[in-house]
């Protein structure tokens, strides 16, 4: 096919999407399944006859699916326009205020991601309803994962804090010390002579510092939701100190809001560009104990800023002693898209770099706290 014909077909494709007209012939070469899905998304909103027939109707699942679809098929700048039009044309604000919607809606990660994205377009009354919906999912995820995360972190902290040179008598782990020295039982004196003491080091305010740095660009929405919930849970564990920073081209430190993951989520603004280097540079100013710090970077590594600065900041952070883990996604869906070249460069620096499911995250953090080989652990996860 000539270049001229290709250009003509591409122009026709775009105009048909703009004007809401399907191709006259069935399934032409230039009209893909994604084009058909985009057409249907736009048709629901902008086709007058469709609106007269009821648009999305009163079906909550259809609303959730449609809101998720537009984020899948259009860039964030276009999605913002479509969402704003939907609020006016389809009266989604009123629908979110209806009690029957809240009673019957099936809350999932995609609906919550959409509500967070709509946050700054909602009036206060609608926003309160949205918070109720978001809290449903937060509580569901916490019921499923909170206990395992707390147990994994507390257990790993206890193991990593073990010392064979306790400085004070109250730091001695007597049970473990007796167990380890039973072979030194002195029958004559009816006692054990401990050759090696086991105990805990002097307790500080926290034994590990954890910094979550989360990309809040539109494609990372499910990761933002899970990261916020996990950060709030970890913030409640006294053995670790947790901070959370979200970023696009701007940076927001959400650490003061970690008492409530719903507040954290509504403090985010999904969409926008990505400047990872700028975010890492900011996080470095928050790190006071680099050798006791775990830095978890959640991003698809699609750097919109300077890649040279990105790797400069990463190298300096590594050299200071910080332990870095990069999660290309923190969701049940894996990493649908990420910058493979940058991921390979991170891996070449010795930084574990992979997508992680929410169920894997507690064990991942336990391995990181114990400074075990995370790449080896991840390899075993892939074999399951």
C-alpha positions, -999 to +999 in steps of 0.1 A: +000+000+000+013+034-009+021+061+017-006+083+002-033+056+007-021+050+042-024+087+050-058+089+035-071+059+055-056+073+087-074+106+081-107+088+073-102+067+105-098+098+126-127+117+111-150+088+116-141+087+153-146+125+155-179+125+137-192+092+152-196+073+120-186+037+115-170+026+082-196+018+056-180-015+047-177-042+074-143-045+092-121-025+069-084-030+073-077+003+089-105-001+115-092-021+144-110-036+174-095-008+196-110+017+171-144+000+175-141+002+213-131+039+212-161+045+189-184+029+214-170+049+243-175+081+224-209+070+210-223+065+245-215+101+255-218+121+223-244+104+202-277+123+207-299+094+198-280+072+223-285+098+250-323+099+242-324+061+247-309+066+281-271+066+276-255+045+302-289+040+319-291+032+356-268+002+355-239+008+379-217-019+364-221-003+329-210+031+344-180+016+360-170-003+329-174+028+307-154+050+330-126+024+330-127+020+292-122+057+284-090+056+306-078+026+287-083+040+252-075+077+255-046+098+270-051+115+303-056+149+288-085+136+267-099+115+295-103+146+317-124+163+290-145+132+284-151+128+322-161+164+326-185+161+297-199+129+312-206+147+345-227+172+326-243+151+298-249+118+316-256+134+350-231+111+367-229+135+397-266+128+404-261+091+399-233+090+424-256+107+450-284+081+446-286+057+476-295+027+453-263+031+434-242+027+466-263-002+477-261-021+444-227-011+430-199-036+429-169-017+441-136-027+424-102-012+419-111+004+386-142+022+399-122+035+428-094+047+404-120+065+384-136+082+414-101+094+425-096+107+390-129+126+392-121+139+426-114+175+416-145+177+394-169+167+421-190+190+443-186+185+480-218+164+484-208+141+456-173+138+470-186+126+503-206+098+485-174+089+466-155+086+499-181+060+511-175+040+479-137+043+482-138+033+518-157+001+509-128-011+488-102+001+513-118-019+541-121-050+518-084-049+509-074-043+545-094-073+557-076-094+531-040-081+534-035-061+566-028-090+589-004-107+566+015-074+560+017-067+598+029-102+606+055-103+578+070-069+587+070-075+625+085-110+621+112-098+597+121-069+620+124-092+650+147-116+630+168-088+615+172-072+649+188-103+664+222-098+680+247-120+697+261-092+717+233-077+738+245-048+758+220-048+786+205-077+806+170-066+796+180-070+759+188-107+763+164-132+746+164-158+774+144-184+756+167-184+725+198-182+747+188-212+768+179-232+737+212-224+720+232-234+751+215-266+763+246-286+753+265-266+780+244-280+808+264-284+840+250-313+860+272-305+890+258-270+894+223-277+879+227-248+855+236-238+820+268-219+813+259-198+782+289-195+759+268-173+735+242-148+744+212-141+721+192-109+723+178-078+707+197-045+701+187-015+721+153-005+709+151+027+689+120+046+677+121+024+646+144-002+632+137+004+595+127+035+575+104+028+545+098+054+518+072+047+492+075+069+461+046+063+438+040+074+402+004+089+400+002+091+362-031+078+349-018+043+339-006+037+375-041+042+391-045+007+406-009+008+420-017+042+437-047+026+454-028-004+467+003+016+477-019+040+497-035+012+517-002-006+523+015+027+534-013+034+559-009-001+573+029+002+576+025+036+592+007+019+621+036-005+628+059+010+654+089-010+644+091+009+611+088+045+600+068+050+568+067+079+544+047+082+512+053+106+483+033+107+451+044+124+419+038+132+383+056+164+372+048+177+407+054+162+441+030+157+470+042+144+504+012+124+518+030+112+549+008+134+573-023+117+559-012+081+565-036+076+594-064+071+569-058+056+535-090+072+522-075+106+529-043+095+512-062+085+481-081+117+479-048+136+483-036+121+450-044+136+415-043+108+389-030+119+354-003+143+342+033+137+331+061+120+349+093+133+364+109+104+383+143+121+388+126+150+405+107+128+428+138+107+438+157+139+445+130+151+468+128+117+486+166+118+492+160+149+513+137+129+536+161+101+542+181+105+574+194+069+579+203+056+544+217+023+556+185+015+574+162+028+546+142+008+521+131+029+491+102+015+472+097+031+438+064+023+422+065+034+385+064+022+349+098+040+345+084+060+316+105+091+324+092+124+310+121+143+325+158+138+322+169+102+321+204+113+328+193+129+360+172+099+368+202+075+368+223+101+386+199+103+415+195+065+416+233+060+416+238+085+444+210+070+465+225+035+461+260+048+470+246+063+502+235+028+513+198+029+506+182-003+496+160+003+465+132-019+451+114-008+419+079-021+413+067-016+377+032-021+390+015-030+423-017-045+411-034-078+402-030-071+365+008-071+363+026-044+343+007-039+311+033-014+298+066-001+311+099+012+297+118-020+292+151-002+285+150+017+317+139-014+336+169-033+322+192-004+333+178-005+368+183-043+370+218-039+357+225-016+388+214-045+410+180-030+418+152-056+419+127-045+392+095-063+385+057-061+388+042-072+421+008-083+431-008-071+463-007-106+478+031-108+472+038-074+487+039-084+524+065-111+518+084-088+495+087-062+523+097-090+548+126-100+525+137-064+520+138-058+558+159-089+563+181-078+533+176-111+516+181-117+478+149-102+464+156-113+429+160-149+440+127-146+459+109-132+429+122-160+407+106-185+431+073-166+428+074-169+391+077-207+393+045-210+414 
